[in-house]
Each structure stands twice: as structure tokens, then as C-alpha cells.
Amino acid sequence: MHGEQHYLVGLDLAGRRVVVVGGGTVAQRRLPRLVASGALVEVVSPEVTPAVQGIVDAGGAVWHARTYATGDLDGAWYVLACTSDPEVNARITADATAQRVFCVRADVAVRGTAVTPAVGGHDGLLLGVLAGGQHKRSAAVRDGLLAALRDGSLPDPHDQPAGVALVGGGPGDPDLVTVRGKRLLARADVVVADRLAPQELLDELPPHVEVVDAAKIPYGRAASQEFINSTLVEHARAGKFVVRLKGGDPYVFGRGFEELIACAEAGVPVTVVPGVTSAFGVPALADVPVTHRGVAHEVVVVSGHVAPDDERSLVDWGALARLRGTVVILMGVERAGAFAAALRAGRPGDTPVSVVQEGSTRAQRVVRSTLDTLAADVVEHGVRPPAIIVVGPVAGLARKLPARS
């Protein structure tokens, strides 16, 4: 190993030929960033993994399905020797050195002329860490830097984001918010939070952040939404960065697009950060996959805020009753009996139903039922909002699981 430290540099590979020899898991890890750099990537290997094949099929790289041959490096700017044969890797490195092309040797890094750092991205930054071949150390430092940048403990002098961010907080557990959502929260001046947004995330905010509790806004539903819209716009126009923190996903019965329209009409820039929707995340945590091979080929997510016979309902309950797959009902606890009756018109009474209350939180509980008994079970078990109702064969799959501690 050379006694000198490596010289860390960023290569502009856009439009330049890069040769990757080998199509296994090492190449699989390296290819995405090479493709994202705009490099003209060519893979030389008799076989490739399915993931590499996918990159090739998508046009990200060209695959030469054969072994390495002299001349493969002609015109290359950068080479990666990733085969499983040390002798072949040594020959590739020697050929690259003879042509004065930097070469990464994956099996014995110190015998190449370049090394790949532990890399991570954050809000336009590209971090690379080298530790003289100590891969676990470089990866740990990289991860620590990224974590510190993302939670705000390491200041980032990057320009403060402007306008409003509509952030989906997920179904309740604060760990289920997206990395991007948490990063934007750390940079907020004002947070307008829903009742179902993860409250623990608010506790982590710095003292200077103004928190507006949308659940305490007075007046009726429509008036409350108007007040929320005006609150977002006014704070953003005052030069503050506003995060609208919502439970689940902003665009799944979260009225997120209404808020986007209001901001757009006021000329306020908006960033949308999708969240883990409770419609899919909560059933999963209760051992209910909304799809399963050979069981369900469709999933329908329905708002239960109005009854099936309400003139305001936009749902064709007759069509839903005739479907064979999964129906997920949000906000449906109070009218659970009416929904069960509507679906019972086209489905057997013993169709499995799972009701998950306060999913992903410490208070989560699950009630297993059927269409025939749903109304009575909701009352008997005292189920209250927020709860998700899942109807269909998938709701009964949990019975096939072995007992778990």
C-alpha cells in the first residue's frame, strides 16, 4: 500500500466513456451513480445480475456479453475492474495504467490507481469519505455526516428553502416520516400541523419554530381549510419557510392539493413530500398485505366520511361490492355497519375484515371481523378513530402466520 494519502477529486464523466468489467454485485452497486453522472457506461461481462440487466434494458449502459479483451479500454476515461478473477482484474489494471486511465480495482483496492469513496448525497451535496482502505470506517463517518446534516445538528449554510412544503408525516410513528420530510422540518420557521401528524416530531423542533395546531382552528370544516390556506400563504409571504405537516400522505384524502392550489394562486412556491399513507402502511403493520399473489389483484381506497346512501358520496358502492380484491376504508369507523351492508350486497358475509386502530403507534390494536359481524364488533371492542378498515381475503391471511413473540 502506498504511504501517501489519496487525492480526493470529483470527475466530470458526462458524455465520457467509462468501462466496467464484471457484471456482479460490485458492478451493480457502482453503476447507478455512474449512470446518474451522465457517463457513457459500457459493461463487459459474460453474465450480469438482474439489476444490471435492468440498467442495461433502461438504456443506462451498454452490455458486451463476453469476457474482457485487450482493446476494451480504448477511449475510456475511467475503468472499474469488478470481476471475480484476481488475474483478470490485474490485467485490466495494467492495461489501464499503460493507457494512463485511472482504474478502480474492486478486489484489492490498493493495487488499483483509484479508489471509490464511501459516498452519500444530501440536498445537492455529494459527500465522499476515504479512510485508506478501512471501508467500515469510511462508511460509518459518511453515515454520521449524513445523519447530522439531515437532523440539523450539523449546520448547512445552503440557502434556506422558500415558500411552503407539504410534508406527509406517515401514519403516526415518527420513524416513518421520510428522510426529506424530516430534513425540511429541521429548517422550518413555521409548522402547521394536523391532529394526525406525528406529534413527537413537533417536540424535536427548535424553540424558535412557531407551531400552528390546525386541529384547534375554529369554525366549520370548509372555513378551517380556508384559514389553513391563508395561514400558509401569509407566513410564506412574510419570508418564512412553512412546513405543512400532515398525517399519512398529503394527497391521499389529505386535502393537500387544495393547499397547493391556494399557494399557487398566491404565487407561493410549494414543495410536495409524499408520506407513507395509512391506507397501506397501517394494514401492513397489522399483518394485512393489501395485495397478495393469487389472492388480490386490486386495491381500492375509499373515504368513509359520508355514508353509502349520502347524496354527496362519489363512490359506486355497487361496483365495489362486485370486486373480488381489497377495499381499504379510511375515516369509516362511525359508519362501519353501513359500509359492511353495502359491500355485503355483492360479497359473502364471511368475507374477512380487519380493523386497525391507531396504527403504527404504541396504542395500536387490531380487531379481526367479517362483513356480517363488523358493526357489532366495532361497538363491542369500542373501536374509535383513527382506524383503518380493510375488507377482503387479505384481511384473513394473518391467521396463517405462526405464533410470534
N, C-alpha and C positions, 0 to 999 in steps of 0.2 A: 504493500500500500504506500502511496506517495505520502511524504511527510507534510507537504503543503496542503492548505485548505483549498477546497474547490472555489471556483469563481462563479457566483450565482448571477445568472443573466436571464433576461426574457427574450425569447426568439420570436420574430415575426415570421410565421410559417405560411401565412395566407398566400395561396396560389403557388406554393413551392412543393416540390416532390419530397415526400417522406416515405421511407421504406420500412415496413415492419415484417421481419422474418419470423414466422411462427404464428399459429392461429389458435393457441390455447388460452388458458385463463389469464395469463400475464398480458398477452396482447389484448384480450377482452377488456382488461382494466385500463389499459393505456389508450385505446382507440377513441373513446368518447371525447376526451379533451383535445386530442389531435384533430379530430374531425371538426370540433367546435372552433378550433383556431383557424379554420379555412384551408388547412393543408391539403394537398393532393396526395392522399394516402393510398399506398399500394401494399397489399398483404401477399407475402409469398409463403405458401404452406400447402402441403398435400391435403390437409384437413383443417377445418375450423370448427369452433364451438357454435352452437345455435345462435348465441348472442352476436358473435362476429358475423355469422351469416346474415343476421338481421340488419346489421350496419351496412353490409355489402348490398343487400337487397334494397335498402332505402337510398342507395346512391352515395353513401358517405365514404366508401372506399372501393377500390378495385381489387379483386382477388385473383391471384395467379395460382391455380391448383396444382402445384408441383413443388419439388424440393428446390433449395437455394442453388443458384448457378452464378458463376463469375459473370459479371456484366450487369447483374440486377441492381447494383448501386449506382450505375451511371446516371449522372444528372441529379442525384439525391442531395438534399441539403442536411438531412438528419436521418439517422438509422437506429432502429431498435432491434437487437438480436435477442429474440424471445423463444428460441427453440428449446427442446428438451435435451438436445445433444451438445455437451460442452465443446466437442471438437468443431462442430458446425458454427457455434457461437464464436469460437476463437477465430475461425477462418473469416467470418463476417467482419469481426472487429479489425482483423489485419487488412482485409480489403478496403474497409472504410478508412483506416489510417493511411493507407497508401494513396488514397484519393483525397486526403485531408478533409474528410467528412466526419463530424463528431458522431460517435456511436455509443449507445447505451447497451451494456451487456447485462441482461436480466439475471443470469445465474451467478456470476461473480462480478459484482458491480465495479470493484476496484481495478479490474482488468479491462474495463472499457475506457473511453475517452470522455464520457459524460455520465452523469447520474441523474436520476429522476427524483426531485424533492418530494416530500410529503406536501400535497397541495390542497388548498381549500379556498372557496370563494365567499365573499361577504360584501354585498351591496356595491359591486363594482371593483372591489379589491380582490386581487389574486395573491394569496399568501403561499410562499414556498419555504420549507424548512429543511435544511441539510444538517445531518449530525454525524458526518464521517462514516456512514455505513451503519449507524445504530438506528435501524428502522423504527423500532418501538419508541425510541426517544423522540425522533423527529415527528412521528405521528402523534405522540402524546402532547408535545409542545404545540403542534398545529391545532389539535383539538382544543387545547386550553385557550389559545388565542381566539379561535372562532367563538368559543363559548363566551369569553369575556366581551367580545365585540357585540355579540347578539343580545346579551343581557344588560349591556350598557356599563358594565364595571370597567371596561377599557374604553376611554373616550375616543370617539371617532370624529375628527374635525370636518368630516364631509358635510356639505350644505344640508341644512335642516329640510326635511320634506315639507312640501306646501300643501295646503288645502285640507282635504278630508280623506281618511282611509276607512272603508267599510270592512271591518275585520270580523270574520267568523270565529267565535271562540270555542266552537266544538260543543259537545253535549253536556259538559259540566265539569269534568275532571280538568284542572288547569294544565295537566301534562299533555292534553290532547289538542291544545292550540297549536297552530303551525309555527314553524321557526320564524317565518316572515312576519306573522301576526304579532308574535312576542317582541320581535325587534322593533316594529313600528310603535308598539305600546311604550317601549322604553324611551321613545323620542317624542312622545305626545306632550302637548301643553294642556289639552283638554280631552277628557274621555267621557263620552256619552254612552252609558251602559244600560243594557236591558236587564230585566229581572233574572232571566235565564242565562245570562253571561256568567262565566266562572268568576265568582266573587273573590277567590284567592288571588286572581291576577290583579285586582284593584289594590289589594293590600301591599303588593310589591311595588307600587308606583311611588316615585319620589314625592316628598311633601309639597313641592310647588305645583304639582299637577292638579288642575281643577276637575273634579269628578261630578258629572251631572247624572243623577239617577233618573233614568227615563221612566221607571216604574212609578215614581211619585209625581209625575206630571199630571195636573188636574184635567178636568173636562172629559168629554167622551172620547171614544176611540179615534174618530177622524180628527177631532180638534187636537188630540195628543200628538198625532202624526204631524200635523201642521206645525205644532210647537217644536217638535224634534227637528223638522226640516229647517225651520228658521233659526234654531239654536246652532245647528251645524254651519249654516251659511254665515251667520253673524260673527261667530268666533273665527271662522276661516278668513273672512274679510278683514278682521282685526289683526291679521298676520299670524294667527296661532295655528299650529298643526293639531287637527282634531281627529281623534280615533273614535269611530262609532263602533263600539264593541257589542256584538250581538251573539246570542246563543246559536249553536249549530252553524248553518251556512246562511249568509245574508240573502241568498236568492232562493232558498227553499222555504217558502211561507214565512220569510223574514222581512218582507216589505222593503228589501234592500234596493230594488230597482226604483221604487218611489223616491227614495232618498237620493239616488243617483240622478234622477230626473231633476229634482229640486236644486241640487248643486250645479248641474249642467246649465240649467236655465239662469242661474245666478252667476255663471262664469267661474265657478269654483272647481279646481281640478280634483279629481277623485281617483283613488287607488282602491281596487277591489281585491280583497284577500279571502279566497274561499275557505270554508271551515269544514270540519268533519260533521256532516249532517246527522242529527239524531235519528233520522229515518233509517239509516243504515248502521251507524256506529253503535247505537243503543241495543238493537237486536243482537248484533254480533257479540256484545259483552254478556248477553244473556243466553249464549249458545244457540242463537237462532240465525242461521245464514239466510239472507233474503233470497238467495238463489242456491241451488244445489243440483249437481249433474243428475239428470234423469228424474228430477222432482219438480223443478220450477224453471220455466224459460222466460218468465216476465215478472216484473215488479211494478206495481202501481202505488204511488204515494199520494194520499188523499188528505185534504184538510177537513177536519171534523168540526169546524167552528159553526157550521149550520147543519141542521138535520136533513135527512134524505128528502123529505117532503117539503122543505122550505123553498119558497119561490125564488130565493136568492142563490140556491145551490146550482153550481155549474157542472155537477158530476152526474154522469149517466150510470146510476146505481144498477140498473138492469143489466147493462153491459158488463159491469164489474162482477156481478153475481154469476154471469155465464163464463167468466175467465177461470182458468184452472190454476193459475200461478199465485203469486203472493200479493196481498194488499196490506200496505202499511198505513195506518190511520194516525195522524197527529192531531192533538187537541180534541180527542174524541171521547174522553172518559165520561163526561156528563151525558152523552147521547149514545153510549156503547150499546144499549139494548136496541135502539132504533137502527143503528148500523148493522148489528147482527141480524136483525129481522130482514133488512133489505138484501143482505148477502145470502141469507137463508133461502131466498126465493129461487136461487139457482145453484146452491151448494148444499151438500149434505149437512145435517145438523151436527154430526160428529166431527166436522172439519176442525182441526186443531187451531187454537188461538193462544197466543202468549201476550200477556200484558206486562210491560216493564215500567215500573215507576222509578223516577229519579235515577235513570240510568247513568252509569259511569261514576256516580258519587258514592260516598260511604253509606248512604241510605238506600241504595238500590235494592229493590226486591222484585221478584218475578211471580206472577200468578199464571199457572197453566190452566187453560179452559177450553171450551168448544163454543161453536156458534149457538148451540141450544142453551148453554149454561152461562154464557158471558155476562148477561145482565145481572143475574143473581150473584155470580162470583165477584163482580166488581163491588156490589153492595156488601156482601159478606166479608170481604177482605179489606173493606174501607179504602179502596184504591182512590187516589186523588191526583190531580195534576201536579207536576208534569208527568205524563205517562204516554208510552207508545203502545199501540195495539197492532199486533201482527197476525194476519189471518192467512191460512193456507197450510198445505202439507209440511212446509219447512218448519212451522211452529211446533211440530211434534217430533222433530228429529232429535232433540235433546234427550228423549227417553232412551235412545240407542247408545248413549255415551256410558262408559263405565263410571262407577263412583269415583269422584275425585276429592282429595282432602282440601 
